[in-house]
Amino acid sequence: MTGRASLESRPGNLTGTMIAALLIMGLPTPHRAAPQSPGPARPRNPCELEIDLFCKGVRIGQKALRQVRLARRTRAGLGSGLELILPGEPKPIWVNVPVTERFASHSPYALQESEGEFWLEDGRQGFRYPVEIAEIPAWYEKTTSHGVKMGEIGTLQGTYLGIYVGPVCRYWREPAENCKFCTTGLNVGPNEQVKKRIEDVLETCLAARRESGVTFVHFNSGYQAGQDLRVGRPYLRAVKQHTGLLAGIQMAPVSDFDQYDELIDLGADHFSFCFEFMNPRAFAELCPGKQRTLGQRAFFRAMEYTAGRLGKGRVSGEIIAGVEPIEDTFRAIDLITDCGAFPTICVFRPLQGSDMQHYPPPSYEDMRKVFQYMADKCIEKRIPVGVAPNIEVSLVVQPSDALYLAEPSSWAFRRYRLYNGLLTALARPVFRYRLWRGDRRSRNRPDREAEQSSSPMERQGATR
């Protein structure tokens, strides 16, 4: 029996033992929802609204429903909803808003439309927030030279291109040890190509660059039993050789750090490490496969090493907020920023089909404290954020989003804004040149050269 078949046969809920463990840790359970506030006394700023939407979701009015299309699918334990753009200064915010989860049906927010204009209406105080609907790219329906729809190769998650590579995460095989919040095993195959030719990936990257202005492609994969970085290497090499795109890797950590050095030599711009929870017991109970095969320390060591190699602001530690106590989340933020990395914090979302689908979403008040703390630590430790061009992530509250929560009149924030702005200005011509050079290379690229440049072992890993 496959992992996917077994998932479909089980109830999609936590076991009694796991619920008891969560109660012992003092965490909310499917039967004990987090308290909700009566609503704001003033309109929320863009980041506050983003946080509240992650926690409460949105209902879609009948008129608006005819004008929008929902997301194609979920990605792991993060997103399943409607891509919205929240206008604001100094930057707009992209957010993937929950709409299909059960809690969203009780949201105070309703998406409304009139004469092509969209807004969110908060039914508690009547506040209105203008929003934009992110367009579904036309290139999703285009096919590669091998006849594969590009939307089955990769999808936009905000303004960056996310591409899953390699086989389905091994934690979904029998006996299943998948992370309890995750739905990756439901997506790879039915909604996304399992076998991805390097040439198809390149063509998709170039279409996303040409038609959507993408500047960053992010390769991620499930657990591949120590072969994780080798699975991603041929794709990274091809993208760096034939495009000017920035490229990141999010895969299970390996103990052989020479493999990270090899990827850095190939041009890797970013590494991301998903250790999910700082609380050891939450990690063990909710990520049983990671606990058995890797352990938390493997993520910490790899994050520290790559951050030391690449420098501040180019590595991230990814965690989920809203399950473990927020004091543990604060400790995770300290750990990440202490080594020069930046936090990528996902607000927990009980995705349909996951083992935690009946688990309650966190409260806005707790999540605002988390992101306020994240902003303060990035400022305190001078972690550069938002330096690379046109990278807006809709599935998380980015550190650059959280700067809306900082005290604008404080000297610490003013110094940091000057420092971060200077780095951004200095980096702008470098990125512009790299993208221009990559665009020229892509126009002169011989057909299938990327596949021919890979070793036989890498080609097998990139197509199996």
C-alpha positions as CSV (number, residue, x, y, z in Angstrom):
1,M,0.0,0.0,0.0
2,T,1.3,3.4,-0.9
3,G,1.7,6.3,1.5
4,R,-0.9,8.2,-0.3
5,A,-3.5,5.4,-0.2
6,S,-2.9,5.0,3.6
7,L,-3.4,8.7,4.1
8,E,-6.8,8.6,2.3
9,S,-7.9,5.7,4.5
10,R,-7.2,7.4,7.8
11,P,-9.4,10.0,9.5
12,G,-7.0,13.0,9.0
13,N,-6.8,13.7,12.7
14,L,-4.3,13.4,15.6
15,T,-4.2,10.2,17.6
16,G,-5.2,10.2,21.2
17,T,-1.6,9.8,22.3
18,M,-0.5,12.8,20.3
19,I,-3.4,14.9,21.7
20,A,-2.4,13.9,25.2
21,A,1.2,14.9,24.5
22,L,0.1,18.3,23.2
23,L,-2.0,18.8,26.4
24,I,1.0,18.0,28.5
25,M,3.0,20.7,26.7
26,G,0.2,23.1,27.2
27,L,-0.5,23.5,23.5
28,P,-4.0,24.0,21.9
29,T,-5.6,20.8,20.6
30,P,-8.4,20.1,18.1
31,H,-10.8,20.3,20.9
32,R,-9.5,23.5,22.5
33,A,-9.5,26.5,20.2
34,A,-7.3,29.5,20.8
35,P,-9.3,32.6,22.0
36,Q,-10.2,35.2,19.5
37,S,-10.3,39.0,19.9
38,P,-13.3,41.2,19.4
39,G,-11.5,43.1,16.7
40,P,-9.3,46.2,16.2
41,A,-10.1,49.6,17.5
42,R,-8.3,51.1,14.4
43,P,-7.6,49.9,10.9
44,R,-4.7,47.5,10.8
45,N,-1.5,48.3,8.9
46,P,-0.6,46.0,6.0
47,C,1.4,43.6,8.1
48,E,-1.1,43.4,10.9
49,L,-3.8,42.7,8.3
50,E,-1.6,40.0,6.8
51,I,-1.2,38.3,10.2
52,D,-4.9,38.5,10.9
53,L,-5.7,37.0,7.5
54,F,-3.4,34.1,8.1
55,C,-5.1,33.5,11.5
56,K,-8.7,34.0,10.3
57,G,-8.9,33.4,6.6
58,V,-11.5,35.1,4.4
59,R,-14.9,34.5,3.1
60,I,-15.6,35.3,-0.6
61,G,-18.7,37.2,-1.5
62,Q,-20.8,35.9,-4.4
63,K,-19.9,38.8,-6.8
64,A,-16.2,38.4,-5.9
65,L,-16.4,34.6,-6.3
66,R,-17.2,35.0,-10.0
67,Q,-14.1,37.1,-10.5
68,V,-11.4,35.1,-8.8
69,R,-9.8,31.7,-9.0
70,L,-8.5,29.9,-6.0
71,A,-5.0,28.4,-5.7
72,R,-4.3,25.3,-7.8
73,R,-3.2,23.3,-4.8
74,T,-1.4,23.3,-1.4
75,R,2.3,23.4,-0.9
76,A,3.4,21.2,2.1
77,G,2.0,22.7,5.3
78,L,1.8,26.3,4.1
79,G,-0.7,27.5,1.5
80,S,-4.0,26.6,0.0
81,G,-5.8,29.8,-0.6
82,L,-6.3,33.0,-2.5
83,E,-3.3,35.2,-3.5
84,L,-3.9,38.8,-2.5
85,I,-1.8,41.9,-2.7
86,L,-2.2,44.4,0.2
87,P,-1.2,47.9,-0.9
88,G,1.1,49.9,1.4
89,E,4.1,52.1,1.8
90,P,7.0,51.5,1.8
91,K,6.0,48.1,0.1
92,P,3.0,46.1,-0.8
93,I,2.5,42.7,0.9
94,W,1.6,39.5,-0.9
95,V,-0.4,37.0,1.1
96,N,-1.9,33.6,0.5
97,V,-5.1,33.8,2.4
98,P,-6.9,30.6,3.7
99,V,-10.3,30.1,2.1
100,T,-10.9,26.4,2.0
101,E,-10.1,25.5,5.6
102,R,-13.0,25.1,8.0
103,F,-12.0,28.1,10.2
104,A,-12.2,30.4,7.2
105,S,-15.9,30.0,6.9
106,H,-16.3,31.9,10.2
107,S,-13.9,34.7,9.3
108,P,-14.9,38.3,10.0
109,Y,-13.3,39.2,6.7
110,A,-15.3,39.0,3.4
111,L,-13.8,39.7,0.0
112,Q,-16.1,42.0,-1.9
113,E,-16.1,43.3,-5.5
114,S,-17.8,46.1,-7.4
115,E,-17.0,47.3,-10.9
116,G,-13.6,45.5,-10.9
117,E,-12.5,46.9,-7.6
118,F,-11.8,44.5,-4.7
119,W,-11.7,45.1,-1.0
120,L,-11.8,43.2,2.3
121,E,-14.6,44.1,4.7
122,D,-14.1,43.5,8.4
123,G,-17.6,42.6,9.7
124,R,-16.6,43.5,13.3
125,Q,-16.1,47.3,12.9
126,G,-16.8,47.7,9.2
127,F,-13.2,48.6,8.3
128,R,-12.5,48.3,4.5
129,Y,-9.1,47.4,3.0
130,P,-8.5,47.7,-0.7
131,V,-6.8,44.7,-2.2
132,E,-5.6,43.4,-5.5
133,I,-6.1,39.9,-6.8
134,A,-2.9,38.3,-8.0
135,E,-3.3,37.2,-11.6
136,I,-2.9,33.5,-12.6
137,P,0.0,33.6,-15.0
138,A,-0.7,32.7,-18.7
139,W,2.4,30.6,-18.8
140,Y,0.8,28.0,-16.4
141,E,-1.2,26.6,-19.3
142,K,1.7,26.7,-21.8
143,T,3.6,23.5,-22.5
144,T,7.3,22.8,-22.6
145,S,9.0,21.2,-25.6
146,H,8.2,17.8,-24.1
147,G,4.5,18.6,-23.9
148,V,4.3,19.2,-20.1
149,K,2.2,22.1,-18.7
150,M,4.5,24.6,-17.1
151,G,2.1,25.0,-14.2
152,E,2.9,21.3,-13.3
153,I,6.6,22.1,-13.2
154,G,6.5,25.1,-10.9
155,T,4.1,27.7,-9.4
156,L,4.4,31.3,-8.2
157,Q,4.3,31.7,-4.4
158,G,4.0,35.5,-4.4
159,T,6.5,36.7,-6.9
160,Y,9.1,33.9,-6.8
161,L,9.0,30.5,-8.6
162,G,8.7,27.4,-6.4
163,I,9.7,24.1,-7.9
164,Y,9.5,20.7,-6.2
165,V,12.1,18.3,-7.4
166,G,12.8,14.6,-6.8
167,P,10.5,11.8,-5.7
168,V,7.7,12.1,-3.2
169,C,9.0,12.7,0.4
170,R,10.1,9.3,1.8
171,Y,8.3,10.0,5.0
172,W,5.0,9.4,3.2
173,R,5.9,5.8,2.4
174,E,4.6,2.9,4.5
175,P,4.9,3.0,7.5
176,A,4.1,6.7,7.2
177,E,6.2,9.1,9.2
178,N,5.2,12.3,7.5
179,C,5.0,15.7,9.4
180,K,1.5,16.0,10.8
181,F,0.8,19.4,9.3
182,C,2.0,18.4,5.8
183,T,0.1,17.5,2.6
184,T,3.1,17.1,0.2
185,G,2.2,13.5,-0.4
186,L,-1.2,14.5,-1.7
187,N,0.2,17.1,-4.2
188,V,3.2,15.6,-5.9
189,G,1.8,13.4,-8.6
190,P,-1.9,14.5,-8.8
191,N,-1.1,18.2,-9.1
192,E,2.6,18.4,-9.9
193,Q,4.9,16.4,-12.2
194,V,7.0,13.8,-10.3
195,K,9.6,13.4,-13.1
196,K,10.9,16.8,-14.1
197,R,13.3,17.0,-17.0
198,I,16.0,19.7,-16.6
199,E,15.0,21.1,-19.9
200,D,11.3,21.5,-18.8
201,V,12.5,23.2,-15.6
202,L,14.7,25.6,-17.6
203,E,11.9,26.4,-20.1
204,T,9.5,27.1,-17.1
205,C,12.0,29.3,-15.4
206,L,12.6,31.3,-18.6
207,A,8.8,31.7,-19.1
208,A,8.3,32.9,-15.5
209,R,11.2,35.3,-15.9
210,R,9.9,36.7,-19.2
211,E,6.2,36.9,-18.5
212,S,6.1,37.4,-14.7
213,G,9.3,39.2,-14.0
214,V,10.6,36.4,-11.7
215,T,14.1,36.9,-10.3
216,F,14.3,34.0,-7.8
217,V,13.6,30.3,-8.2
218,H,13.4,28.1,-5.1
219,F,14.0,24.3,-5.4
220,N,12.6,22.2,-2.6
221,S,12.1,18.5,-2.0
222,G,11.0,16.0,0.6
223,Y,13.3,13.7,2.5
224,Q,15.5,11.7,0.1
225,A,17.5,9.6,2.6
226,G,20.8,11.5,2.3
227,Q,20.6,12.1,-1.4
228,D,18.7,15.3,-1.0
229,L,21.3,17.8,-2.3
230,R,22.3,15.5,-5.1
231,V,18.7,15.5,-6.3
232,G,18.7,19.3,-6.5
233,R,22.3,19.8,-7.9
234,P,21.6,19.3,-11.6
235,Y,18.7,21.7,-11.6
236,L,20.7,24.4,-9.7
237,R,23.6,23.9,-12.1
238,A,21.4,24.3,-15.2
239,V,19.6,27.4,-13.9
240,K,22.8,29.1,-12.9
241,Q,24.5,28.3,-16.2
242,H,21.6,29.3,-18.5
243,T,19.6,32.0,-16.7
244,G,20.4,35.0,-14.5
245,L,18.0,34.0,-11.8
246,L,18.8,33.8,-8.2
247,A,18.4,30.3,-6.9
248,G,17.8,28.8,-3.5
249,I,17.7,25.3,-2.1
250,Q,15.4,24.0,0.6
251,M,16.1,20.3,1.3
252,A,16.8,18.1,4.3
253,P,20.2,18.8,5.9
254,V,23.2,16.5,5.2
255,S,26.2,15.8,7.4
256,D,28.7,16.1,4.6
257,F,29.2,19.9,4.4
258,D,31.3,19.5,1.3
259,Q,28.1,19.1,-0.6
260,Y,27.0,22.6,0.5
261,D,30.4,23.9,-0.7
262,E,29.8,22.3,-4.1
263,L,26.4,24.0,-4.4
264,I,27.9,27.3,-3.3
265,D,30.6,26.9,-6.0
266,L,27.8,26.3,-8.5
267,G,26.2,29.6,-7.6
268,A,23.6,28.8,-4.9
269,D,22.3,32.1,-3.5
270,H,20.3,30.8,-0.6
271,F,19.7,27.9,1.7
272,S,16.6,27.3,3.8
273,F,16.2,24.8,6.7
274,C,12.8,23.7,7.9
275,F,13.2,22.5,11.5
276,E,9.6,23.6,12.1
277,F,9.5,23.6,16.0
278,M,12.0,24.6,18.7
279,N,10.2,22.7,21.4
280,P,12.0,19.2,21.3
281,R,8.8,17.4,22.2
282,A,6.7,19.2,19.6
283,F,9.4,18.4,17.0
284,A,9.4,14.7,18.0
285,E,5.6,14.3,18.1
286,L,4.7,16.3,15.0
287,C,7.7,15.5,12.8
288,P,8.3,11.8,13.6
289,G,10.3,11.1,10.4
290,K,12.6,14.1,10.9
291,Q,13.1,13.1,14.5
292,R,14.0,9.5,13.7
293,T,16.3,10.1,10.7
294,L,17.8,13.6,11.3
295,G,17.1,15.2,14.6
296,Q,16.9,18.9,15.3
297,R,20.6,19.4,15.7
298,A,21.2,18.4,12.0
299,F,19.2,21.5,10.9
300,F,20.9,23.8,13.4
301,R,24.4,22.7,12.3
302,A,23.7,23.0,8.5
303,M,22.1,26.4,9.0
304,E,25.0,27.7,11.0
305,Y,27.6,26.3,8.5
306,T,25.9,27.7,5.4
307,A,25.2,31.1,7.0
308,G,28.9,31.3,7.9
309,R,29.8,30.6,4.2
310,L,27.3,32.9,2.5
311,G,27.1,35.7,5.0
312,K,24.3,37.5,6.8
313,G,20.8,37.4,5.3
314,R,21.4,34.7,2.7
315,V,20.2,31.6,4.8
316,S,16.9,31.2,6.5
317,G,15.6,29.0,9.3
318,E,11.9,28.0,8.7
319,I,9.6,27.5,11.7
320,I,5.9,27.2,12.3
321,A,4.3,29.6,14.7
322,G,1.0,28.9,16.5
323,V,1.5,25.3,17.7
324,E,4.2,25.4,20.3
325,P,4.2,28.1,23.0
326,I,5.4,31.4,21.6
327,E,8.3,31.5,24.1
328,D,9.7,28.5,22.2
329,T,9.2,30.4,18.9
330,F,11.1,33.4,20.4
331,R,13.9,31.0,21.2
332,A,13.9,29.8,17.6
333,I,14.1,33.4,16.4
334,D,17.1,33.9,18.7
335,L,18.8,30.8,17.4
336,I,18.3,31.7,13.8
337,T,19.4,35.3,14.0
338,D,22.4,34.6,16.2
339,C,24.1,32.8,13.3
340,G,23.3,35.5,10.8
341,A,20.3,33.8,9.2
342,F,16.8,35.3,8.9
343,P,13.6,33.7,10.2
344,T,11.0,32.4,7.8
345,I,7.9,32.0,10.0
346,C,4.8,30.3,8.8
347,V,1.6,30.9,10.7
348,F,0.2,27.4,11.3
349,R,-2.6,26.5,8.9
350,P,-4.7,23.4,9.4
351,L,-4.7,22.2,5.8
352,Q,-7.5,19.9,4.6
353,G,-6.3,16.4,4.3
354,S,-3.5,16.8,6.8
355,D,-3.4,15.0,10.2
356,M,-3.8,18.4,11.8
357,Q,-6.8,19.5,9.7
358,H,-9.0,19.9,12.8
359,Y,-6.4,21.8,14.8
360,P,-7.3,25.4,15.6
361,P,-5.4,28.3,14.0
362,P,-3.5,30.6,16.4
363,S,-4.7,33.9,17.7
364,Y,-3.8,37.2,16.1
365,E,-2.5,38.6,19.4
366,D,0.1,35.8,19.8
367,M,1.2,36.0,16.2
368,R,1.7,39.8,16.3
369,K,4.0,39.3,19.3
370,V,6.0,36.7,17.3
371,F,6.5,38.9,14.3
372,Q,7.2,42.0,16.4
373,Y,9.9,40.0,18.1
374,M,11.2,38.8,14.7
375,A,11.4,42.4,13.4
376,D,13.2,43.6,16.6
377,K,15.8,40.8,16.4
378,C,16.5,41.5,12.7
379,I,17.0,45.1,13.5
380,E,19.1,44.4,16.6
381,K,21.4,42.0,14.8
382,R,21.5,43.8,11.5
383,I,20.2,41.0,9.4
384,P,19.7,42.4,5.8
385,V,16.2,41.8,4.5
386,G,14.5,42.6,1.2
387,V,17.8,43.4,-0.5
388,A,17.3,41.2,-3.6
389,P,14.8,42.6,-6.2
390,N,11.2,41.4,-6.6
391,I,11.1,38.6,-4.0
392,E,7.7,38.7,-2.3
393,V,6.7,35.5,-0.5
394,S,3.0,35.0,0.0
395,L,3.1,32.0,2.3
396,V,4.9,33.6,5.2
397,V,5.2,37.0,7.0
398,Q,8.6,38.1,5.6
399,P,11.0,40.0,7.9
400,S,10.6,42.9,5.4
401,D,6.9,42.7,6.0
402,A,7.4,42.7,9.8
403,L,9.2,46.1,9.6
404,Y,5.7,47.6,9.5
405,L,5.6,46.6,13.2
406,A,8.8,48.4,14.2
407,E,8.7,51.7,16.0
408,P,9.5,54.1,13.2
409,S,10.8,56.9,15.5
410,S,13.3,54.7,17.4
411,W,17.0,55.4,16.7
412,A,17.6,51.6,16.3
413,F,15.1,51.4,13.5
414,R,16.4,54.5,11.8
415,R,20.0,53.2,11.8
416,Y,18.8,49.9,10.5
417,R,16.7,51.4,7.7
418,L,19.7,53.4,6.6
419,Y,22.0,50.4,6.7
420,N,19.5,48.1,4.9
421,G,18.7,50.8,2.3
422,L,22.4,51.3,1.6
423,L,22.9,47.6,1.0
424,T,19.9,47.5,-1.3
425,A,21.2,50.4,-3.3
426,L,24.6,48.9,-3.7
427,A,23.2,45.5,-4.7
428,R,20.7,46.8,-7.2
429,P,23.2,47.3,-10.2
430,V,24.8,43.9,-9.4
431,F,21.5,42.1,-9.6
432,R,20.5,44.1,-12.7
433,Y,23.7,43.1,-14.5
434,R,23.3,39.4,-13.5
435,L,19.7,39.3,-14.8
436,W,20.7,41.1,-18.1
437,R,23.6,38.7,-18.6
438,G,21.4,35.7,-17.9
439,D,18.8,36.9,-20.3
440,R,21.4,37.1,-23.0
441,R,22.6,33.6,-22.3
442,S,19.1,32.2,-22.4
443,R,18.6,33.6,-25.9
444,N,21.7,31.9,-27.1
445,R,21.2,28.6,-25.3
446,P,21.4,25.6,-27.6
447,D,18.5,23.2,-27.2
448,R,18.9,20.5,-24.5
449,E,22.5,21.7,-23.7
450,A,21.6,21.6,-20.0
451,E,20.7,18.0,-20.0
452,Q,23.8,17.0,-21.9
453,S,26.0,18.9,-19.4
454,S,24.8,16.7,-16.5
455,S,26.4,13.5,-15.4
456,P,24.5,10.2,-16.0
457,M,23.8,9.9,-12.2
458,E,22.4,13.4,-12.0
459,R,20.3,12.9,-15.1
460,Q,18.8,9.8,-13.5
461,G,18.1,11.7,-10.3
462,A,16.4,14.6,-12.3
463,T,14.0,12.4,-14.2
464,R,13.1,9.5,-11.9
